[in-house]
Amino acid sequence: MTALLFSLYTVLSGAQQGIITWLFREYVPESRRDWVHAALHYGGVIIYLLLVAYCGYVASWHGWVLLLVEASLSRALLFDPALNTSRSWFNYREGRAWGNLFEVGTTAAGDKALRWLAEKLNWLPERLRLGLWVLSLLLASSWKLLTK
């Protein structure tokens, strides 16, 4: 049940942040963008961690491990595709090209780390994100098989 909760929250949060990032790039002046970045990148992470912590509070120790795996895999598999899809939909509505499902941003700490690692590996950041997504999918599939 918690995997479903984390998955639904992650998709909704990712879609919401995709819409917000599209809107702020269109309408928020450069001088105010730091506030939006802080709300999205720090606030969103803190809210997700509070949700995970609360679910862990009501679970046993074994439940904590399960929760952390489910929360991590839900985030890895669903957040960025949901964010990029919602942002791309707004671009499409405005007559612009549809974006890459595995696009890597430039502001979030995770995106900066991906860009740094992709540069070290001499890969495109989007290819690295796709690779990590496939790895997460394999881990989620094997996790489901192991916990049955």
C-alpha positions in Angstrom: 0.0 0.0 0.0 2.8 2.4 0.8 4.4 1.8 -2.7 1.1 3.0 -4.2 1.0 6.0 -1.9 4.6 6.9 -2.8 4.0 6.4 -6.5 0.8 8.5 -6.6 2.5 11.3 -4.5 5.6 11.2 -6.7 3.6 11.4 -10.0 1.4 14.2 -8.7 4.3 16.1 -7.2 6.4 15.7 -10.4 3.5 16.9 -12.6 2.9 19.9 -10.3 6.6 20.8 -10.3 6.7 20.5 -14.1 3.8 22.9 -14.4 5.4 25.3 -11.9 8.8 25.3 -13.6 7.2 26.0 -16.9 5.2 28.9 -15.5 8.1 30.4 -13.6 10.3 30.3 -16.7 7.6 32.1 -18.6 6.5 34.7 -16.0 8.7 35.0 -13.0 11.4 37.7 -13.3 15.0 36.6 -13.0 15.4 38.5 -9.7 12.7 36.3 -8.0 13.7 32.9 -9.4 15.9 31.9 -6.4 12.7 31.8 -4.2 10.9 29.5 -6.7 14.0 27.3 -6.9 14.2 27.0 -3.1 10.5 26.2 -2.8 10.6 23.5 -5.5 14.0 21.9 -4.8 14.2 22.1 -1.0 10.5 22.3 -0.1 9.5 19.5 -2.3 12.2 17.2 -1.0 11.4 18.1 2.6 7.7 17.4 2.1 8.5 14.0 0.6 10.9 13.1 3.4 8.2 14.0 6.0 5.8 11.7 4.2 8.4 8.9 4.3 9.2 9.6 7.9 5.6 9.5 9.0 5.0 6.2 7.2 8.2 4.9 8.9 6.9 6.1 12.2 3.9 3.8 12.0 6.0 0.9 10.6 8.3 -1.5 12.3 12.1 -1.6 11.8 11.7 -4.0 8.9 9.0 -1.7 7.6 11.5 1.2 7.5 13.8 -0.6 5.1 10.9 -1.5 2.9 9.6 2.1 3.0 13.0 3.5 2.1 13.4 1.2 -0.9 9.8 1.9 -2.1 10.2 5.6 -1.6 13.6 5.7 -3.4 12.4 3.6 -6.3 9.2 5.5 -6.7 11.1 8.8 -6.9 13.7 7.4 -9.3 11.1 5.9 -11.6 8.3 8.4 -11.6 9.3 11.9 -10.6 11.4 13.2 -13.6 9.2 11.6 -16.3 6.1 13.1 -14.7 7.8 16.5 -14.4 9.1 16.5 -18.0 5.8 15.3 -19.4 3.8 18.0 -17.7 6.3 20.7 -18.7 6.3 19.3 -22.3 2.5 19.4 -22.5 2.6 23.1 -21.8 5.3 23.6 -24.4 3.1 21.6 -26.9 0.1 23.8 -26.0 2.2 26.8 -26.9 3.3 25.4 -30.2 6.8 24.5 -29.1 8.5 21.1 -29.4 7.8 18.3 -26.9 10.7 17.9 -24.5 12.8 14.8 -23.7 11.2 12.5 -21.1 14.6 12.1 -19.4 15.7 15.7 -19.7 18.2 16.8 -17.0 17.8 20.2 -15.5 20.5 22.6 -14.5 19.4 23.9 -11.0 18.6 21.0 -8.7 21.5 19.3 -6.8 20.6 15.9 -8.3 20.6 17.3 -11.8 24.0 19.0 -11.2 25.4 15.7 -9.9 24.0 13.9 -13.0 25.5 16.5 -15.3 28.9 16.2 -13.5 28.9 12.4 -13.6 27.8 12.4 -17.3 30.7 14.7 -18.1 33.1 12.4 -16.3 31.7 9.4 -18.2 31.6 11.4 -21.5 27.9 10.6 -21.8 24.9 12.8 -22.5 23.1 13.6 -19.2 19.8 12.4 -20.7 21.4 9.1 -21.6 22.8 8.7 -18.0 19.3 9.5 -16.6 17.8 6.9 -18.9 20.4 4.4 -17.8 19.6 5.1 -14.1 15.9 4.8 -14.9 16.4 1.4 -16.4 18.5 0.3 -13.5 15.8 1.5 -11.1 13.2 -0.4 -13.1 15.3 -3.6 -12.8 15.8 -3.0 -9.1 12.0 -2.4 -8.5 11.2 -5.6 -10.5 13.6 -7.7 -8.5 12.5 -6.1 -5.3 8.9 -7.1 -6.0 10.0 -10.6 -6.8 12.1 -10.8 -3.6 9.3 -9.5 -1.3 6.5 -11.8 -2.5 
